[in-house]
Amino acid sequence: MSSTQDPCISVCKFTGDICLGCGRSKREIKSWKRLDKADKRTVLAEASLRLIKLGATGRRKSR
């Protein structure tokens, strides 16, 4: 994912500390606007892996 736009899809349901919509932690959501592009890319990659691990579809799109 090269885009660093806010990944929120307005499905804010949490399992533990992780949003099932975007895959980010509550801390990552709160700090999103202050992160630089490299950190945002890292968060997006980690969030995508979390969604896969949780079996949530979230923001992952089939291509």
C-alpha positions in Angstrom: 0.0 0.0 0.0 1.6 3.2 -1.1 -1.3 5.6 -0.2 -1.1 7.3 3.2 -4.7 8.5 3.3 -6.6 7.8 6.5 -7.7 4.1 6.2 -10.8 4.6 8.3 -13.9 3.0 6.6 -16.3 4.0 9.4 -16.6 0.5 10.7 -15.3 1.2 14.2 -15.8 -2.2 15.9 -13.0 -3.3 18.2 -11.7 -6.7 19.2 -9.4 -5.9 22.1 -7.4 -2.9 21.0 -7.7 -3.5 17.2 -10.3 -1.9 14.9 -12.0 -4.5 12.7 -12.6 -1.9 10.0 -9.1 -0.6 9.5 -6.8 -2.9 11.5 -5.2 -0.1 13.5 -4.8 0.0 17.3 -6.5 2.7 19.2 -3.1 4.4 19.8 -2.4 4.3 16.1 -5.8 5.8 15.3 -5.2 8.7 17.7 -1.7 9.5 16.5 -2.5 9.1 12.7 -2.4 12.8 11.8 0.9 13.3 13.5 2.7 10.4 11.8 5.0 11.1 8.8 4.5 9.2 5.5 7.0 6.4 6.4 5.3 5.7 9.7 1.9 5.8 8.1 3.0 3.2 5.6 4.4 1.0 8.4 1.1 1.3 10.3 -0.9 0.4 7.1 1.2 -2.7 6.5 0.9 -3.9 10.1 -2.8 -3.1 10.1 -3.3 -5.2 6.9 -1.5 -8.2 8.6 -3.7 -7.8 11.7 -6.8 -7.9 9.6 -5.6 -11.1 7.9 -4.8 -12.7 11.2 -8.2 -11.7 12.7 -10.0 -13.0 9.5 -11.6 -9.6 9.1 -12.1 -8.2 5.6 -11.9 -4.6 6.8 -10.2 -2.3 4.2 -8.5 -5.1 2.3 -9.9 -5.1 -1.2 -9.9 -8.0 -3.6 -8.2 -7.2 -6.9 
